[in-house]
Amino acid sequence: MKFKYYIIVACIVLAGCKKESARLAADLKGTWELTSVYGDWGGNHEYEPGNGNIIIFNGDTYYQEIKTTDTTYKLSGTFIIYTGKPCDFAREQKLITFDNSEYAGSFSLSGGKLTMGATECIADGSTSTYRKIE
């Protein structure tokens, strides 16, 4: 009897995770524009609407444009979002990893606001905030 109970609980947990992943993918899909960067060696910066620093998510792929004074960097590839610990002393949290990088970043999505950045494992990292534009 206990075995059946454990199977039922496992199925409910797995179904809940799949629903959360599907909802997250749907909420993330689209174009996001950079609004601010906090931390890092460069300090804190606010960005005006239309600044051209965007990231586009579609399924498990992304395309990103990073504009500087004289150069535009274009990146693309795959990403994964998962819950885990980015290093031994960190708390468990929602993480994002681009192109199977060995470094995971923090990830938060709420109310049309996307926040990604360094975890507490990286002392001099930064955090970027985006707003959904499409």
N, C-alpha and C positions, 0 to 999 in steps of 0.2 A: 504493500500500500504506500509506504514512504517513497518508493521508487517512482510511482506514478505521480505523486505530489511534486517531486523534484523535476520531472519532465514537464509538467504543466507550468511550473514556475519559470523554468528555463525558456519555454516557448513564449510566455508573456513578456519576459525581459527582452528576448531577441526581437519580438514584434515591435516593442516600444522603441528599441534602438533603430530599427529600420524606418519607423515612422518619423523619428527625430531627424535622421539623416536625409530622408526625402524632403521634409519640411525645410531643413537648413539649405539644401541644394536649391530648392525653389526660391527661397528668400535671397540667396546669394547671387543667383543668376542675374546678369545685367552689367551695366557700366557704372563704375564708382569713381568719383573724383576726389583727389586729396584736398582736405580742408586744413589739417594741421599736423605738425611733427613736434613731439615733445621729447627732450633729452638729447643724448648723444653729445659729441664734441661740439656740434654746431649750435646748441641751445634750442630754444623753442621758436617755432615759426607758424604763422597763420597764412593761409593761401586764399586768394580771392577766387570767386567762381569764374570758370572759364580758363583756369590756369594751364590746362592741358595735361596735367599729371593724372593719368587714369589707369584703372585696372578693370578688365572685363573678364567675368567668370561665366563659363558655360559648361555645364556638366562637371567633368573633372579636369577641364583645361582652363588656362588663363592666358591673357595677352595684356602686357603692361607697357605704358609709355612713361618714361621719367624725363622731364624737361629740365635742363640746366640753362645757364646763360647762353651758351653757344653750342650745345649738343643735345640731341634727343636720343635716349637709349630705349631700345625696343626689346622686350623680353617676352618669351612665350614658352609654354610647356604644360606640365601637369601638376596637380597639387592633391593633397589629401588632408582631411580634417578628422581629428580623432581626439579622444580624451586620454591623457597620460601624464607622466612626470618627465619634464624636459631634462632633469638631472637628478642625482640622488637626493639632494637636500630640498628640492622644490616640492610644492604641493601639487596634487593632481589637478589638471585644468584642461580646458579645450585648447588644442594646438593646431597649427597649420604648418605643413611642410611643402615646399615647392620643389619639383623635379627631383624627388628622392634625396634631398639635401640631408646631411647628417644633423643639421641644426633646425630645431623646431621653433616656431614663433608663437607667441600668445595670440589668441583669436577670440573676438567677441562680435556678435551681430545682434543689434537690438534697435528697433524703431527707426529703420532707415539709416542707421549709423554703423559703420564697420570699423573696428579697431584691430590692428595687427602690430606686433612688435616683439621686442626682445623680452625674454623671460627673466626671472631673477637670477638665472644661471650666468647671465652676461652683464657685468657691472656697468659697462659704458654703452649700452644699447639704447635704441630709441623706439618710440611708439608712434605709429601713423594712424590718423583717423580720416575716414572717407565718408562721403555722403553719396547716396544713390542718385544718379541723374537720368538713368534709362532703365 
